[in-house]
Amino acid sequence: MPALLSTVSERLAPPTRHALLCALALAFAAPAAPARQQPLGWSLHEFGERLLAESAARGVERETTKDLRDHLAPLHERVRVGAFELWLPAKGVDATGAWSPARELRGSERLVVGLARLQALWLPRIEGSASANSAQLGTELERWAAQWRPGRKPANAEREAALHDALFEHLHGRPRADAAYPHIVCLAPSRAQLCAIAGAEVALRPNESQWISVSWLSHCREFIVPGALAVVSLVSVATDTPALEMRDELLGADTVLENLVHNASHLLSAARHTGAPRWWKESLAIYDTLRLVASEDSLCSGAGESSESSKLGALSQWMFVLSRHKSRYRGRGVEGFFVAELRRALRPEGFELLDLDTNRPALVVPTPHLGQEAEIPASVAKASATVRKAYAEHLRAYPVAFLSFLDRPAASGPSRLESISRELARLSAEERTRNVTLYRVVDTLTGRTLGESNSPTSDLEGEFLAWLAGR
Ligand SMILES: [Zn+2]
């Protein structure tokens, strides 16, 4: 099968492509059928229009607002979870385009808990773990989430609102204005609903058709509308059915939770780590998901498509859906944040890549990998497709292990991941710089370069490599 992501990325304009591709995770156990000439009775346009008609019937007119959130709000039950809201569908659309009251979602309690735990993880990355207030807030939110049930009336509405407001202020870095939306994760209970939401966005902002299309949508189960919300589907395309038929297959509860945590982490890093390169945000999303769910199977690459800081452009196009399961960095490879697997692959000259088809050693790629000007090694670029995929898998796992190394407890004070994150968050609030900020922050905080050399004393990645090698 051709790389699904390449068909997506080719048609995307660079800024949106960056914001979007990270959110793609594909759910297929088998290759999707090729797109047919005649889509089977559904269209992005039609479903989008039907959603907008539903919101218009509730008084939200497209002439008044082009903000997708305004149109989705009356069709959802909004659950405040700290700096986030989880939007549970109150209305559902089926594959024929008919809307009806949505069935109650099972398992939303776990998703609320997941969102709360993610925020508890992020609080020290923004406020400082020495702040009792921030630790206390995290604990309080987690306690609140553990007791949350659908339809439950708050025991003390005022106190709960104050808790969510405080979380909003900490994580967004500003107090909540009355009309301001928090970070939103919107659940889509069917492929039809995913299609309706995407179609409504295109209807409101025709430019978005640069990245939203029927063929793209038939392959994805979640996406982020930049600056607005993350949409996470509860279903995938039913195995062995044409994607365009929109026959749903319920995703496992763990998979939905993984997708939710991964994308919620993206919402936080997009807002508070604006200066970090793409590999940092991707790895953080994978690291957070592994911390909280202990499994992760996204196609996101730690150094993926259109990385701002590196020239690793083609990478995510190499992350094929099917062969990833042959990678040493899947399945049990996720245990311990890939450290054991990377140690096994480490050679004096770099990391060994296994050909995913033959399982034989194919290449050794030199380090470092994470520098500002990192490029795909020529030996990889001209290697076979299965070796290039192995490289993409390697670069998905490698920065996650690097973050876990930075997040080891310090003798005193915050971990280095927390210190770097805090400085990034502070700079993100002050200035809207991109690209160079992480490298500058590492230089300021540690006096070292990042990804410039293998030296354990003068380069942070070099220190990580020495640690991996047991030196
Ligand atoms: Zn991602």
Residues whose N, C-alpha, C, O or C-beta is under 5 A from the ligand:
A	BS01	ZN	C22 A23 E282 A285 C300
